[in-house]
Amino acid sequence: MKITRNAYCGNLRLEDVDKEVALCGFARTIRKLGSIAFIDLVDATGTVQIIEEDPSLFPDVRNEYVLMVEGKVRKKKDPNPKLLTGAIEVVASKITVLSKAENPPFIIADKSDALEETRLAYRYLDLRRPVLQKNLRTRAKILTATRKYLEEHGFLEVETPYMGLSSPEGATEYLVPSRVHPGAFYALDQSPQQYKQLLMIAGLERYYQIARCFRDEDLRADRQPEFTQIDMEMSYLDQEEILTLMEGLLAAIFKEAGGIEIKTPLRRMPYAEAVGRYGSDKPDTRYGMLLEGYDELLGKGFMNKEEGKAVRGFVLEGGAAMLSRKKQDELNLEAQKFGFRSYVYLRLENGTLLGSFVKFLSEEEQAALIKKAGLKEGDALILAYGDYEPVCFGLGALRTKLASELGLVKPDTYDLLWVVDFPMFEKREGEDGYKALHHPFTRPRDEDLPLLDTDPTKVLSYAYDIIINGYEAGGGTLRIYDHDIQEKIFEVMGLSAEEAEKKFGWFLGAFRYGVPPHGGIALGLERLSMILCGTSNIRDVLAFPKNLQATDPMTKAPQKVDQSQLDLLGLSIKE
């Protein structure tokens, strides 16, 4: 059968009236009104209404049948303003059934009450929903805008291997056994980090890649075992030049993919301010509830206040009415995730400060606290005590939770900023020594190099994250290009020259042959897509995602393989 399609459903408008068209698509909704039948025909461009003026002249059609419809476009008597094609309809002269369909397991519409697991099991049907197709188009537009901008700015697209050497840093890796080398394994690349630095050593100067990355991590709403980075590396640029270049890219992406104008330059917020004021290294600044320090006023009220401990809190406007005992118990579960028992709740009612902690305060201290916090009638003050960063992060998590529950964020608003001046090191949990906060090839700030010998915890780095609406949408660093500084970083981390050679030898060998100053960044394609599509679920911007158990409900992957395949690889499974 010859397909004679000459038009697309979603593109028809009033100027097409009286045109003879041949359309192809799915029959989505079928309605009968007396002697007339109405069919919503859907293709990749949208929906148009088909009219059968005498249904007896046409084949029987059911939902999701694939049709070719020939007919004439005419103007509707009663336009539908909610539909782009709502001013016209197509009067069918011939309908051909190209493919029949069984009744689908759920209604194919933007709003579906089907469980996500069911929709993922029939993802090819789920993807017929217009909202998911729109999301995939937005994702594609991001990549189109990216390639156009980067190539206009002298970047070269280079692919790096998916399979490489297992790395001791980062998340758990997926391993790939080698048939040719029994007992040996490749690792699926967590990111092209070392390869892209080698490209700078090779003299390419500006590289980019739409890079697939793989990490065997516990999943959540914004994480998948395989994901995509817009990966870039640049030589001979300082931090400010890189950030400015990336702001141009982000502006192009938002304009082309979302029709959104963003103002540049973006704010630069030091890590210390982000954590201290917003309780997060990815602060959402679209709402208030900023953290304040209350050590001087309240320190003595917390028993056995120790050196290095902090008392911080934020004001919840009108919060006195919502912080019931049940609600406080619910919120306190958040505190325990950050190593302190509970939050402290105070409220101002009838001009009086109330709450169990009030008994530790004199009247003068209560008045000073009300003034410092700026409490108004009906407000609540939420406090926490403990080690500084856990207290800040705990309050930040609560701040985010309450903002979501109270609807404090206006829809369709976009808040972009850079977080900079990250610490170079963090203490190893439960043991002596330090580990790199980002990775061991991050360059320390020049002015902080003397601190490597005296107090590594105070060393800041040339690291930067792009934060959009409270999401870390990407991050990068300037890289170490001086061999002596690299050795010093390994020394601070407790790595001997032999250990460094064993873990990174193939990479460090290149440093003996001249290294241009360089730096880079990777933007998360899925995160950008989620933000521009207005969803918080990463599975909404992927064609065939895994569920929260890292399985594919459609193909049932992962599955056990035949013993013959294991024998070929020289592997056995330990139960």
N, C-alpha and C positions, 0 to 999 in steps of 0.2 A: 504494500500500500504506500502510495506517495503522500508525504506530508506537505500540504500546500500553505502552511502558516505564512501570513504576511503582516501580522500585527500582534501586539502584546496587550494583555488584559489591562494592566495598570496604567498604560500610556494613553488610552483613548480619552478624548476630551470633546467639547462642543464643536470644535472645528472639524471633527471627523464625522459629523452628522451626514447621512446619506452615503457614506463610504461602505463598499462591500469588503468585509474582512473575513479572514480565516484565522481562528484562535485555537490554541491548544492549552490544556491545563487540567486541574483536578476539579471535579464537581464537589463543592464544599457544603452547600446548604441547598436543599430542594424544598420548595413550597408550592402548594397547589391552591388556586383561588378560582373556584368554579371551573370554567373550561380552559383556564390559562395556567401554565406552570412556569415557575421562576427558578432558575438555577444560578447560584453564585459560582462563577468559573474563576479559578485561582491559578496564576502562574507566578514565576519568580518576581514579576514586577508589581503584582497587586491583584485586585478583584474587580470583575465587572459582572453586571447582572445580565443574564440571558433570558429571553422571553420565548416560550413555546406557546404560540397562540392556538394551536390545536395539538395537544400532547399525543393524540392518537396517531399522528403522522411521524412520530419520532420513536427511537428505541427506548426501552426501559432504562432509566439511569438511576443509580444509587450513589450515596456519599462515597467520595474518593475514587469513583470511576475516572479513568483518564479519557478525556474527550478531545475531538477536533470539532469545532463549531464554525459553520459558515453562515453568514447572515449580514444584515444591514444595520448600521448604527443609526439610532434615532434619539431625539431629545425626550427626556422624561417629563411627564406632566407634573410629577411631584418629586423634585430633586432631593437627594440625600446629602446634606452639607457635610456629614461626617466622613464621606467617602470621596477620594480624589476623582473617582469616575462616577460620582453620584448624580451628575447632571445628564448622563446618557445611559442607554441600554442597547443591547444588541438583539434584534429580532431574528431568531434562527430560521434559516431556510433548509439547513441540513446539519444533522448531528451524527458523528461517527464515533462509536465506542472503540478506543484504541486498546484499552485494557480494563478488565473488570477488577473489583476489589471486594474483599470480605469486610464485614463491619469492623471498624477499628476498635481496639480495646479501650480507648478513651476519646473524648471529644477533642477534635483538633481545632483549637482556638487559643488566642493569647491568654485568656484566663481559663485555666484548667484545674479541676479539683482532683486530678489523678495524682497518686503518690509519685514522688520523683523517681523512686526505684523502678516503678512501672514505666515511666516515660523514658528512663535510660535504657531499659530492656528493649524498648521499641524506638530507639533514638531516631531512626530514619523517618518515623511518623512524627515524633516530637519536633524534628527539624522542619516540618511543614508549617509549624506555627509562625506567623509573620514576625512576631517579636524576636524569635531566635534567628530568623533569616536577617532581620535588621541588625542584630548584634554582630553577626558574622560579616556583614557588609561594612559596619563601622570598624571592625578589626582590620579588614582588608584596606580600608581607606587610611588607617594609621600607617600601615606598611607602605602604601603608595606615597604618602606625604613624607615618610622617613627617607625612602630611597631618593626621592626627588631632591629634598633638602641637602642630604649628605653628599650626594654626587655633585650638586652645585657648589659645595664647599670643599671639594677636593678629596673626598673619601673614596677609598677603593673597597669594594665588597670582596671579601676573601673567606672561603669556607675552611674551617679547621676540623680535625677528626672528631667523630663521636666516640670512638673507642681509643683509649689511651692507657697510660700507666696509673695504677691506683695511687691516690694522693692521701697523705696522712691528715690533711686539714679538711674541715668542713663537715657536711652531713654524711650519713652512711651512704655508700655507693652501691649501685647495681653492678654486679660482676658478670662478665661474659666469658665462659670457658673457651679455650682454643683447642680445636681438634688437631691442628698441626703441631701444637706444642702441649702435649698431655700434661695436665696438672698446673698449667699456667693460665692466667686470666688477664683479660683486658678489664678496664673499668669504664662504664659509660660516663662521659664527661659531666661534672657538676656545673662547670662553666668553662669558657675558653681562656681563663685567666692567664695561665702561663704561655699558652700559644700566642695570645695577642701581644704579650710583652715581647716575645721572640720576634714577632713581625716588626716591632719598632726597632729592635736590635738589627733586624735585617734591612732597615732603612726605608720602609714603606711610608712612614710618617703619619698617614691618616688611614685607619682601617675601620671597617664596620662589617657586621654580620647579623643576620636574623638567625640567632643561634638556638638550637634545641638543647635543653639541659635536663639532667636526670638526677633526682635525689630520692633516696629511700627513706622518706620522713613520714611521721604521723601526719595525717591530713586534717584539713579544716576548711572553712568556707572559702578561703582565698588561697588555697595551696593545692597543688597537684604533683604527682610523682614525675611527670614530664611537663615541661613548660618552655616558654620561649622568651629570650632576652633580645632586645635591640642593643647589641654589644659594640662598643667603640673604644678606640685607643688612639692617642695623639702624641706626637713628639714636639718638643720645643715650645710648649704652651705652659703658662703658669695656671694656678687654680682659677683665678678670676677670668682668664681668657677661656678656659674650658667651660665654666659656668655660663658665661655670656653666649658662647656658641650653642650650648645645650638649651638655653632659654629660647633662642631662635628656632630650634627644632621643635620644642614644646609648643611654641606659638603656632608653628606651621601645622602640627598635628591637631591641635584644638580647633584651628580654623578649618582645615580640610575635612576632618572626620566628624566634627561636632558643630561647625558653624559658630564657634565661640571665640571671641576676642579676649586674649589675656594681656594684661599690661606688664611690660618689662621695663627695667630690671626687677627681678623678684627679690623679696626680702632675704637677708642672710641672718639666721638665728643661731647663736652659739649653742652647742650641745648643753652646756651648763644652764643656760636660760630655758631651753626646751624642757629639760628634766625638772628644774627647780620651780618653774612657773606653770607648766602644763602637765607635769607628771608623765612625760612620754618623750622618747626620742623621735617620734613621728607626730608632732602636736597638731591637733585640729583647732585652729584659731577662729573658727566661725561662731563661737559662742564663748561666754565668759567663764565664771567659776575658776578664776586663777588661784594658784596655790600661794599662800603666804607663810612666813615663818613666825612662830609664836614661842620660841625658846625662852626669851627673857621673861615673858609674862607667865608662862605655864610650866616651865621646866621643873620647878620645885613640886608641882602638883603630881607629876608622874614619879612614882617612888623609885629611888636609886637611879636617878638620871646619870648616865655614864657619858664619858668623853666620846665624841663622835656621834652621839645619838641626836635626833632632831624631833621637834614638834612642829608639824605643818598642818595646814587645813585650808578649806575653801568654804565660801558662803553659798548656800542654796537658797535663792530668793523664793519666799513663800513656802519653804520646805517644812516648816513646823507642822503643817496640816497633813503632810504625806508620810512623815517618818514615824509610823506606828511601830509598836514593838515587833510585830510580824515582819514589817518591811526592814527594820534594822537588822533582824536576824538573817534575813535574806542577803542584805548587803554585806554583813560581816563575813559571809562565806568568801567574798572577794578578798577580804583582808588576810585570811589564812593562806591564800595562795602566795602572799608576799612576805610571809614569815612573822606577822604580828597577829595577836589574838583577835582584835576587833577594832572598829573605829569608835571614836568618842563623839556623841551627839549632844549639842546644846541648841536651845531654841529660845527665841525672844517672844514672850506672850504677855500682854498687858504691861509692857515695860519692864518685865522681870525676866532674868536669865534663868532658864530651867534645864535640868539634866543632872544625872547622878554625879557628874564631875564638879558641879558647882560647890559642893561641900568643901572642896580643897581651896576655894578662892575667897578672899575677903571682899567686902563690898567695893572697896577702892579698885581691887583687881578686876572685879566683874565689870565695873564701869569702864575701866581702861580697855578691857577686852572688847566690849561692845563698840567702843570708839575706834579701836584699831581695825576691827573686822568690818566696820561700817554697817552693823546689823540694824535692820529696820523691823518694825512690828511684823511678826509672822515668819521671819527668816530663820534659817537653821545654819549652824556652823558645824562642819564635820571635820574632825581632827584625827591625826594618827601620830604615834610615837614609835621610834625605833631607829635602826640604821638609816642614814639619810636617803640613799637611793631607793631601797625597798619601800620606804615611807612615801617617797615621791611617786614611784611607779604604782604603788597600791592606790593612792589617792587619784592618780591619773586614770587608772582603770575604772574607778568609781565615777569619776567625772564623765568619762565617755559613756558609761552605762546609763547614768541619769540623763545626760543630754539626749540619748536615743529614746529613752522611755518618755521623756517630757516633750519630745518634738521640738527641741531648741534649734535644730538646723533647718534653715530654709531650703526647700528643694531647688534643684537647678542652680545652685551656687557653687563656685569653685574657688578653692583657697590653695594657692601654690606658694611654697617657700623652700629655701635651702636650709638644712641644718648642717652646720660646719663646726670645726674645732672639736672633733671627737677625741676622747682620750686614746692614746696609742695602745695602752695595755689595760688589762683587767686582771685582778687576782685569780689564780686558779682555785676553783671551788673545792674546799676541803683539803687543800694541800699548799705547800710553799711554791713560790715562784709566780711567774706572770705568763699570760698568753696574749697574743695580739687580738685587739678588739675586732679588727677587720681581717687582715691577713698579714703574715710576716714581711711582705714586700711593700707595705704601706710606708710612705716617707714621713718621718717625724718633722715637725716644724723646725726650721733652722735655728730659731732662737731658743729652742728647748733641748738641743743636743747635749749641753752640759748636764742636764738633769738625768740623762741615762745612767750616769755614775752615782748620782746622789739620791734621786727619788723618781723612779720610772713612772709611778702613778700620776705624776704631775706633767708628764710629757704629752703634749697634744700633737695631733697629726694633720696632714693635709688630706682629710677625708670629708666627703660631702654626700648627703642624701637629698634627693628631691622628694618633698612631701606634698601630697595632693589630698585634701579632704581627710586628713588623718591616716592616709595610707603611705607607706614607703613605696613610691612608684619607681624608684631606681636609686642607685648609689655607686660611688666610685672613689678613687683616691689618686693622688700623685704617687708614683712608684719610686722606690729607692734605685738610684743608678750609680751610687758610689759603693765599691766593694767593701771598703772599711766600715762604712755605716751598716751595711747589710750584716757583716760579721758581728758587729756590736749588738744589733737587734737579736741575732741568734743567741748571743751570750746572755743578754738580759732574760731571754726566754728559757735559759738553761740548756740550750742545744750546743753540744760540742761540735768542733769542726768535722769530726768523723760522722756524727749523727746528721748534721746538715748535709754532708756529702751523700750519705745514704738515702735521705729523704728527697733531696732536691738537686742532686748532683748533675743530672742531665740538663737542668735548667740553669744552675749557677755556672756551669761551664761556659755558657755563652757570655757571661759577664766579664770574661777575660779578654774580650775582643772589641771593647768599645761600646758603651751604652749611652744612647741619646737620653737626655732628660725627657720623661714621658709620663703620661697619666691617662686614665680612662674612666669609663662609666658604663653601666648596663641599666637600661630601662626595662621594666617588666611589661611585656606586651599584654599579658592577661590583666594586670592591674590597671594599665591605661585603658584597656577595653572596658573593664568593669566600671571605671569612673565615668567614662563617656557614655556608656549604655545605661547608667543609673541602676546598677545591680550590685549587690554585695556577695553574690554567689559566683565563684569562678567558673562553675560548670555551665553558666548561662552564656559564656563567651567562647566556649570550645565546642567543636563539632562532635567529638566522641570522647567525652571525659570519663575518668574513673570516679567511683563513688567514694564515700568517706572511709571505706575499708580497702581502698586501693584496688578494687576489682572492677571489671567491666561487666555489668549485668546483661549486656547484649551478647557478647561473645563468650562470657563466663571465664575470661582470662583473669588471673593466671590459672593454669591447669597443670596437673602432673603429666609428664611425657612418657612415651614408651621406653621400656628397659633397653631396647635396641639403640635408642638415641643416647641414653646415658652410657651404654657400653662403648659407643663410638667416641665419646668424649673422655672415657676413662673415669667416670664419676659413679659414686654410689650415694644413696640418700640415707642419712642417719635419721631414723624415726625419733 
